[in-house]
Amino acid sequence: MIVSVNPYTAQEIARFEEHSDAQIEQALAEAVAAQRAWRKTSFAERSRLLVSMAKVLRANKSEYGKMISLEMGKPIAEAVAEVEKCALNCDFYAENAPRFLEDEVIATNASDSRVVFDPLGVVLAIMPWNYPFWQYFRFAAPAFMAGNGAVLKHANNVPQCAKAIAEIVAEAGAPAGLHQTLLIPPSKVERLIADDRIAAVTLTGSTGVGAIVAAQAGKALKKQVLELGGSDPFIVLADADVSAAAEVAVKARFINVGQSCVNAKRFIVEESIADAFVEAFCAAVARLKIGDPMAADTNIGPMARADLRATLHDQVERSVAAGAVLRAGGKAVEGRGFTYEPTVLDHVTPEMPAFNEETFGPVAAIIRVKSAEDAIAHANDTDFGLGAAIWTRDVAKGAVYARQLDAGAVFINGMVASDPRLPFGGIKRSGYGRELGSYGIREFTNTKTVWTGPAR
């Protein structure tokens, strides 16, 4: 049984029967049949589906936003924005995929040599709860445009979102079977990965789960794209606009209640401005409103699950015990749900959990350093490499430092965020492969050389 729980009240919302082995078998058979026909369609036909998906998303964004907030606790304003971003992504690929996937003609002595991009087949998407719509549509829009089919195994604490996604794709006019949603326990995922009808796997999730999926997919010789954990640095150099940096830093840390792989988590600040930054940062944190995620003015809703909150609190307590200074928060909010106070830890050092572990929730770690070079060294002192931000008035210098940071994306004087136009992904234990942009759509294609000599 798969159970949906409201994280703000800790009350059960709904429960669903898991799909049986027979239902899984039927879903795979239908997906393969639908994809074999879909791969033969034109870009124009595929674009019509994506435009229709965008229209369905926009027409029902309030309803879907409430569903997201109800199941995983995201503040409603952010939830509706997530749905709107999904629609934007669909429109982007509907317009640009034909250009991204057009044949590349290569100059050779042959009469015609080119590279073409064929679909791989049915892709298994193992998706997380923290952005229950965006993570799927980020993958599905380019996958469908490339001619692939999709089987969704969503996080089991957002089953209503998983079912809604299937309804959106169907309502938009997708061929029956092209998308499949499976409500199954994690124990059945390995069997799916090994099934010959699954051509590739995409996962957004924790580094630990990523290692398991990578091993299973590697054993089956299946292509994978893995977007995993992160401990993103937010570097503030001595010449930065401290007020602007602090204001953006609070958003970068506490958006989605701090439950994002690309949330800024470690704030690495030069000593000469550290006191001013901490003062401005804590003042902005104090203005955050904790409350019901359905309220329009709520900034901090509940964490998604009780165990996640317990893990976060343990990291805070161990960091304080090791010498971190608690500037704000540091405890659970009383009540039935899973809310945790927005927390600021100052004077964090590399041996502390707030530095060397991924803190997946509303906790900010401030690290004071002596120089820009010291800041870069601390930023790279992590197993992760997803995103990074650097703040400086000297953007030329910022560009030089950006090349020295171990990350899949570096934002200068801004916060890390995904954009359909830009490739997104990480290095090191943050995963491999790319989503979004022209690079993302080609991940689930066969880059095929076609060499044609003169007719004989």
Secondary structure, DSSP 8 states (H G I E B T S, - for coil): -EEEEETTTTEEEEEE----HHHHHHHHHHHHHHHHHHTTS-HHHHHHHHHHHHHHHHHTHHHHHHHHHHHH---HHHHHHHHHHHHHHHHHHHHHHHHHTS-EE---SSSEEEEEEEE--EEEEEE-SSSTTHHHHHHHHHHHHTT-EEEEEE-TT-HHHHHHHHHHHHHTT--TTSEEEE---GGGHHHHHHSTTEEEEEEES-HHHHHHHHHHHHHTT-EEEEE----EEEEE-TTS-HHHHHHHHHHHHHGGGG-STTSEEEEEEEHHHHHHHHHHHHHHHHT--BS-TTSTT-SB---S-HHHHHHHHHHHHHHHHTT-EEEE--SB-SSSS--B--EEEES--TTSHHHHS---SSEEEEEEESSHHHHHHHHHSSS--SEEEEE-S-HHHHHHHHTTS-SSEEEESS-----TTS-B--SGGGEES-BSHHHHHTTTEEEEEEEE----
